[in-house]
C-alpha cells in the first residue's frame, strides 16, 4: 500500500507542476499555435508542404537560398552531393514520377537532386525507396542524387521498401527541429517568418513528445530526485509503461467492438486487430454494412523508439468504391464540414484524438460516449440523412 501511496503522491505532484505550466502558457499566449489550430498533426502531405516552403529559394519567405543552405549544412557528413547549387534550386512537393510520388524533390541547375521521403506515421509502400532510387538513377545518374528518409524519430525504412538502396535517415525530433532553430536566427529581422518558424517548431515538439519546457522538466526531476520514495516509484512506473499503453489499446479494441455491435456493423474481411496493443505502426480497422465503402478507424500503434504515441482517426474509406459513390460521399461530407486530406479517405475526425499523452487518450476512451462511438454515430446519421436519400 505504501508503494501505491508513493506513486499516487508522485503523480499528483507532477500533475500540479504540469497544471502550473499550462496556466503560465495560457497567460503568455504560448498555447496559441496556428499549426495546431489547422490540425496539421500527422498529415504528411501538409508537413511536406511546410518544409518545402522553407527550403524553397524562390519561396515567399524572402530569404532566398539561406534556409536550404542551412538545411544542407545541418546534414553534415550525411550530405554527399558535390557542388550542389542550392542558390538556384527548384523545390517540388508530391512530385509525380512514373513509379510513384516524391514527397519533396529539390533539383539544382546541374541535374542534381535531393529526394526526401516523409513518413510521419504511415508505413512504407511496396518497394517504395527502391522505385524512387531506380527513377533517380535514370533521371540524374550515379552520385548526382541522394535519398533522405524523414521520420519522427529517425527510424529505418522497412527492408521490403529499401532493399539495398543507399539512403540517409533524418528525424523531426532532432534533425528538423535543430535546423529550424537555426532558421529562427536567420529570420531574426523578419518577425512574421521568424514567429511562424517558432510556432512550427513548437508544433513538432508536441508531435515528438518534447513540448514540456526545460524549467518544468527540471522541476519534475528535482521533485523525484529529492524524495527517495518518489525515485523508486518513478522507476517502477517506467517498468510498467508499456503495459499501460497496451491496456489503452485493449480498451480501444473493446470500444470498437461495442460500437460495431450497437450500429450493426461488421468487421471487413481480412482485418484483424487481436494484436492492436503490440502494433508499432498504424492499424486500420474497417467496419461495413452493405455499403460500397467502409468506415475506417485508424489506430496509431505503440512506437517504443519514440517513447510511445497513440491516436485514433475516424474516416470514410472509399478506395475500391464506384466513381458515383466517391462523388456522392465527398459532396455530402464536405457539406458537413469534414476534411478530405487525399483521394482515398474522408477524415471525419474534426479534432482527431492524436495525443502523445496516454492518460488523455485513456480519459477520452472512458467518456460516457466514447470518441469512436460518437464519431461513428455522426457518420451513420449523416449518411442516412444525405447520402442514402440521394441514392434513392
N, C-alpha and C positions, 0 to 999 in steps of 0.2 A: 504493500500500500504506500509505503514511504516513497518508493521509486515512482509510482504513478503520481503522487502528490508533487514530487520534484519536477516531473515532466510537465504537469499542469501549470505549475508556477512559472516554469521557464517559458512555456508558450504564451502565458498571459503577459509576461514582461515583454517578450518580443512583440506581441500584439500591440501593447501600449506604445512601444517605440515606433512601430510602423504607422500607427494612427497619428502620432505626433508629427511624423514626417509628412504624411498625407495632408495634414492640416496646414503645414508650412508651405507645401507645394501649392495648395489651393489658394492660400493667401498671397503668394507671389506670382500666380498665373502660370506656375510650372506644369500644371496638369493640362493646359491647353496645348493641343498638338493637332495641326491640320491633317497630318497623315493618318492619325488615329481617327479623326472625325470622318475622313473619307474612306475609312475602313480598308486601308491598304493591306495591313496584316500579312497574310501568307500568299497573296496573289502574285505569282512570279512575274507575269507579264507587266504588271504595274511597277514592280521593283526594277525590272529591266529598263523600263522607260525612264524612271527616275535616274538610275545610274548612268544610262546612256546620255541623258540630258546634261549631266555634269561633265561627262567625258568628251562631249562634242565640242571641238574647237570653234565650230560655227554656231554654237548654241546661244540662246538669248541671255545667258548669264553675263556675257560681255567680257569674260576673262580669257577669251581665245583658247590657246592650247595649254594654259597653265595647269588646269585640273588633270588633263590627260598626261601631261609631262610628270606631274606629281604622282599619278597612279603608276606609271611605268617605273619611276624611281622607287616607289614603295614596294614593288615586286622584287627588287634587289636581284639576287643571282638567279631567281626563277625565270627572269626575262632573258631570252636567248636570241631574239631577232636583232641582227646587227643593223645599225644605222636606220632604225625605224623613224620615218619622217612624221613625228607627232604634230608638227606645226600645221600641216595641211591635210590632216586625215579626215575621212568621212566615217560617220558613225551611223549604223543601221540597227533597228530593233525588229525582231521577228522576221529576219531576212529569209525569204523563201529560196531554197535550192532544190535540185532535183530529188534529193533523198531526205528532205526534212526542212526544218526551220531553225535558223541560228538565232538564239536569244539576243545576243549582242555581237555585232560584227564591226570591227574597226579596220578600215583599209587606208593605207597611205598611197602616195602618188607613185610609188615604186613597185606596185603589185605585191605588197607585203600585208599580212593580216593578223589581227588578234581576234580569236573566237572565244567568247565567254558563254559557257553553258550554265544557266542559272537554275539551281534547284533549291527552292525554299523548303518544300516538303514533298513534292511529287516524286515518284520513283522514276528510274531510268526507263526509257523506251527500248525496244528491241534493237540491239547493236547500235545504239544512238551515237556514241562517240566514234565508233568505227566508221559509220556512214559519213559523219562530218569530216573525219580525217581523210577519207577517200576523196571527198569533194575538194578539200583544201589542197591535197597533193596535185590533183588535176588542175585546179584553178591557179595556184600560186607557186607550187614546186617545193621541193625539199629545202628546209632551212629558212623559208620565207614566211612561215606562219607558226602560230602557237595556239594550242587549245588550253583554256583555263576552265576548271570545273569549280564553280562557286556554290557553296552550301552554307548553311547557318554556322556549322562548326568545323568546316574543313574536312568533311567526310570523303572517303574514296568513292569513285564510281563503281557500279557493280561490274563484275567480271564479264557478264554477258554483254554489257554496254561497251566497255573499254577494250576488251580483248588485250592486244599487245600495243595499243595506241599509247604514245607518249603524251602525257598531259600533266599540268601542274594544278595543285589544289589551292584554292583561296577560300577564305571564310568571311562571313558577315561579322561574327562576334569579335574578330581580331583584325583581319586584313582590311575589310571595307571601312570599319569604324576608324581604324588608325589613319587610313588615307583621308577620310572625310574630316577628321580633326585637323589634319594639315591643311585641308582646303579651307577651313574656317579662317586660319591665319592668312591664307592667300586672298580671301574675300573680305578682309578686315575693313576696307574702306567702302565696301558695297553692302550696306546693312540689310537690304532685302534678301540678297543672295546668302549673306552670312547667316542670318537668322533662319532661313529655310534649311540650310545645311544642318544647323544645330538641331532643328526640330526633327529632321530625318535621322540624325544620329540618335536622338532620344527615342525615336520610334524603334530603331533597330535594337537598342539596348533593352527595350521592353520585350521585343521578339526573341532575344537571345538571353533572357533572364539576367540582365545586368543593370536593371533600372534602379536598384537600391543605391543611393548615393554613398560616397565614401564615409562621410560622418556617421550615417546611420549604420553602416556595416561595422564601423569601429565601436559604436555604442553597443551593438549586439554582442560583438566579440568580447568587449570588456565585461559585459554582464555575465556572459558564460564563463569566461576565464576567472572572473572574480569570485565565483562560487563553485567549490569542488563538486557539489552535488549536481549543479547545472552542467558542468563539463561532462560528467558521466552520463547525464540524461541526453545531452546533445549527441554523444557518441552512440547511445542506444537508438535514438531516433534515426540517425543516419543508417543504422543497420537494418531498419525495417522500412526504409523509404520506398524501396521497390515494391514491397508488399502493399504499401498504402496505395501506390499508383495502380497496381493490378486490381485492388479492391474497387477503385473508382471505375475501372474498365468493366469489371464484373457487374457493378451497379448499372452502368450504361447498357450493357447487354440485357439485363433484366428489364430495364425501362423500354428498350426497343421491342422486346417480346410482348410486354404488356400492351404497348401502343398498337402493335400489329394485330393482336387479338381483339382489342377494343374496336378497331375500324375494319375488321375483316380482311386484312392484308396478308399476303403470303410472301415468304422469302423466295426471291427469284432463284431459279435453278442454277446451281454452280456456285452460289455464295455460301461461304462458311465463316462463322465468326466464333467458333469454340475457343480459339486461341487469341482472341482480341486483346487480352491482357498481356500477351507476350510479343505483340507486334512492335517492331522497330519503326517501320514505315506506316503509310496510310492503310487503313482497312475500309473498304467501301461496301456497304450493305444495301441491297436493292429490294424494295418492297413493291408488290404489284397486286392489282386485281386483274380484270380482263381488259387491260389498258394497252395502248400502243406506245407506252412509255413507262418509266419507273420513278419511284421516289428514292432518291439516293441519300443515304446517311453516311457521310464520310467521317471516319474517326482517325485522328492523327495519333499514331501509336507512341509507345514509350521510346524515347531517344536517350539511351543511357549515357552516350558520349556527351550530350549537351545538358545533362542534369535533369532531363525529363520535360516533356511538353505534352499538352493534352488539348484537344479541341473537338468540337462537333460542328459540322457544316451540313445543313439540310438543303437539298436541291431537287429539282425535277430533271431527271436524266433522259434526254431524248435521242441519244445515239442509237441507231437501228430503227428509229421511228420513220413513218412516211413523211414526205415533204409537207403534205397537207397538215399533218399533226404538228409538225415543228412550227409552221406559220401560226396556227391557232394558239398553241401554247405560249409562244413569245408574245403574241398580241394581247392575250388575256392577262398574262402575268405582269407585263410591263404596265398595264393599266392599274395594276395593284401596287406598283412601286417596287417590284422586285428587280434584281440585278442579273444581267446576262453577261458573265465575265468572259466567256468564249463560246464557241459554236456547238458545244455538246451539253452544257449544263445551264439551268436557270437557277441561280442562287436564291433560295427562299429565306435564308437566314439574314434578316435585316441587320442584326448585330450578332454575328456568329460567336459561339462560345469558344473563343480561341484564347485560352488563358494559360500562361506558364505556371500559374498558382493552382496547384491541385486542390487546395482547400476550397477555393472559389468554385472550381468545377464540381466538386463534390456537393457544395451547397446548392448549386443550380439544379443538379440532378435530384436533390432531395426536396425540392419545392413541391407544393401541393399539386400543381400542374406542371410537370417537368418540361424542360425545353423541347425535347423530342416530341412529346405528346402535343404541346401547344402548337408547334410548327406544322406537324403532320395534319392536325385538325384544320389549321388555316388553309393548307394546300387543298385538302379534300373539299372544304366549304367553297373555296374559290372555284374549283373545277366544276362542282355541281351547279354553282350559280352562273358561270360564264361559259366554260369550255363545253360541257355536255349539252347545255341549252343551244349553243351554236351548232353543235353537231346534229341536232335533231330537226 
